[in-house]
Amino acid sequence: MNRLTDAISLSVSLVRATCVGAGPMRLGATALALCVLLCACLGVPDRAVVVQDFSLQRYQGTWYEIARLDHRFERGLSHVQAEYALRDDGSVRVINRGYNDEKGEWESAEGKAHFIDGADVGRLKVSFFGPFYGAYNIIALDQENYQYSMVAGPDTGYLWILAREPQLDPAILERLLSQAADLGFPVSGLIYPEHGTQSPPETEVKSP
């Protein structure tokens, strides 16, 4: 979920997610205002329910981005993947990676995630830069085989569909899209990044 070369833009995008959607904003001038802002950005979209009986052990590993809503911090990237792994301190290491077609190179960013409601609830907060966190709400999951997942931000402006393989069964995808539409997500605006049968050549990976 991420513009991999611009950590600052990513952080601001995460902070403003709930508060103003895609529009510009100014960070609060006081600690209280910032606190309220950050808490709001860790919410769950109206009527969405996060996954219960979640297992990080089964969720770990590589996921392919099947679809996403458009955002500046991920614009222009194809072959997007996310990798999750448990860290020694109990948090989750998040590595997002995508191919910048215009620049002809891979980009990556590493972040950290923490559970909000316990390790068995699919609700986390993720940070790629400093103290700014964004919501990572798992609102659909193949709990039998952990082969697909649908992740929302704090509101209906942020949505990702992930799968263990570069392609997802059309029937499953249609079901997820229907669920998202019923919750008010603008599914007609989803972007389906290319994965193709062959990945681009491995060039130097840029990190923010």
N, C-alpha and C positions, 0 to 999 in steps of 0.2 A: 503494500500500500504506500509509492513514495518517489519523490524527485530526488534521485540518489546523489546528485552532485551538489546540492544546495542545502546544507544542513540548517542554515538559518531560516530559509524560506519554509522548510519542512516544519521547523519548530513553531513558527508563527502560524502556519496553516493548522497545526494540531491545536494550538491554543484557541484559535478563533472558530474552530469547527462548529460548536454548538451556538456560539454567541452571535455570529453574523453570517454564517454560511460562506459563500464565495466572495463576499464583499470585503472592502478594506476595513481595518479597525486600528485603534490606538490601544496599546496596553495600558491598564489602569495605572494611575500615578501613585496609588497607595498600596501597601501590602494587603489590606483588606480587599480592595478591588481585585487584585491579582489572584488572591485566594478564591474568591467567589468565581472568577473567570475559569480558573483551572478546575475547580470542582464541577462546574457546569459542563466542561468538555469531557468529563468522564461519565456522562449519563448514558442512558439506553434509549433508542428511538421509541416514540409512543407506540404502544401495543406490541412491541417486539419482546420476545421472551428469550433470555439467554439459555444455553444448553446446560442441563444439569448432569450429574454423574460423569463429569468430564475427566479424561485421563491424559495428562501431559505426556506420559511415557508413550502412549499410542499416537499422540499428535506430533511428536518430535519428527524431525527429518525434513525432507524437501517437499514443497508444494508448488504447483504451477498456477499462475494466475490465468483463469479462464475468462473473466470479465471484470471490469471496474468502471466506476463512474469517473469522469474526467476531472483531473486536478493538475495544476501547474507543476507540482513536484514529481509527477510521474509521466508528464506529457512527452510523447516522442519515443517512449521505450517499448520495445518488443521483447519476446522471450523472457518475460518477467518471472522470477522465482523468489520464493521465500523459504528460509531454512530456520527451524526452531530447535533449540537444544537447552537442556537444563544446565544451569551454571552451579558452581559449587556453593554459592551463597543462597541458593533456592530460587533465584530469579531465572528468567528465561532469556537466553541469547537469541536475538533476532538478526538475521542477515538477509537483506533484500538486494536483489541483483537483477539488472536488466540491460538490454543492449540498446545503446543510443544510435539509432539508424542514421541520423544526420552526421554525427561525429565518427561513426564507424568504430565504436569502442564500447566495451562493457563498463558499466558503472555499478558501484555497490555502496551500501551503507550498513553499518552495524549499530543496533540499538539494544535496549534492555526492556524487558516486560516484567510486570509484577501482577500477581493475582489480587483482585479487589475483594472478592467474597469467598475466598478459600480456593484451594487447589482443585476441588471437584466441581467448580462452577466456571463455565466458559466466559468469564468476564475479566479482562485484564486491562492494565494501563501500560502504554508503550511510549518510550522516549528514545529519540535519536539525537537529542541535543540538550544538554544541561537539565534543568529542573522541569522542562515542559513535557507534559504527558498528554497523549490522546487515547481515546477509548478504543478498545479492541473487543467487540462484543460478538461472540460466536452465536448466531441465531438459527443456524441449521447445520447439522452434522450427520454424516453416516456413522452412527454410533455402533453399528455392527462391524464394519470393516475399516472405518476411518479413511475412506477414499475420496470424500468431497466435503467441502465446508463452505458456509456463507458467513461473511464477517461484515458487521456494520460498525460505523463510527458512532458518535453520540447523537446523530440525527440522520435524517433520510438523505442527506447530501453526500454520504460516504458509504460505499458498498463495494465489496469484493467477493467474487466467487472463485474458490480454489479447488484444485484436484491433485491427486497424486500423479496423474499422467497429464501430458500436454493437451489431451482432448478429453471431453466429458460426454458421457452418453446423452444424446439429445433429449431423451425422455426425462432424465434427471434434471438436466439444465432447464427444461421447460417448467418442471415442477418448482424449482427454486425461483425462477423468474416470476411465476404466478404468486408464490408466497411473498416475494419482495414487493410486487405490485400491490397486493392486498394491504401491505403495511405502508404504502404511500411512497415507496422509492420510485424515482423516475427511470424505470427500466428501459424506456425507449432511448435514453441517452447513454446506455452502457457501451463501453469500448471492449472489443474482443481482440486482445493483442495476439500478434502472429507468434506461432511457435515453429511451425514448419517441420519438415522431416529431418532437417539438419541444422544444428546450431551454428551461429556465426563463428568465425575464427576467434580463438582466444587471443585477445590483445591485452594491453596493460589495463588493469582494473583501477578505476578512479574512485577514491573514497573522499568524502567531504572532510 
